[in-house]
Amino acid sequence: MPRRSGDLLEPMKPTGRSAYVLFFAALPPPDIRAQIAVAWRRSDIDARLRSNVLHLSIQGLVGVNDVPDDLVDGLNRAGELTQGNSFDLCFDRVEVFGRGEGNRPVVLSTDRKGRGANDLAICIRRALSRVGFPPVDTRKVEPHVTMAYVPGERNSEKLFQPIHWRVTEFSLVQSVQGEGRHIVLGTWPLVDGVDPQGSLF
């Protein structure tokens, strides 16, 4: 069974966008969070590190104004059915995603993306199909961790010390929009030796 933490929130009235967003992600453990904080302090970016919502997005799900129990139960079931491999990432630079006006994400990024995050996304999508969840976004995962949002453009910056993260579990996350707050609804371990092409079949 998944580990669960936090309670489901009372429904909120719509404010022009969904009150909550649900997604599967890998959450950095304490040692990786500490390394991210050090990298942030060494940068010259004038913004606050979003330390309470650091995550590696794996699979987006849905935006909703209510989070009913049957939705959470179905997604937890998909998490239980997902059989994915643990994988390694090495974040070696800080960069700003996107162009144009407005605030844009400052992220940890890497050129050495590997297949791990995408293989896990494939396994999750198959599990979602198995439990009857509607089709989800199938775009390729670009591994990154958003640290803050800032206006304007800036050059990519190499980290003084790369951050090596072995991802050994993934979580179902409920993001409370406009509050910068995440609620973890379930967490499952990743193992080794799983064929992502054969997961669930």
C-alpha angles and dihedrals in degrees: 000000000000122000109248130201134176129022128266111263127238113260116271127213114255114263100187095292137045115293092219137025122203123205144149115247145156113247118211114244120234096271093052092045088053091051090049090052091052091049090050093051090051092054123084095228113134100217140091118267110241090226096161095059105037111144146144108237114225106165130004115217121174146323114231142169092217132034107212121195094242091057092051091044091052093049091047088052089053089051090053091050094049113103109188138159125248111245143191130242130184114199109200107165147035119228143159118246121219137009139249133048128333133042118322132191121268105210145182106239142173141200090212097073100153123186101277101097093044093047089053091050090053091052091048092051091052091050091049090053090049092057093045099254114157118258114285136203110294099191117137115268114247102200111231141133118222111223103174145335122249137170122247133018131295137179123261111265125208115229116245087225120019117233114235113199126180105201108216103163142023133210144208106236132196111203115204102216118230094013102075089231133132129197117202109221099179142351130203133186126247119219137189133259098036118143104223090201090059102039111134093003 
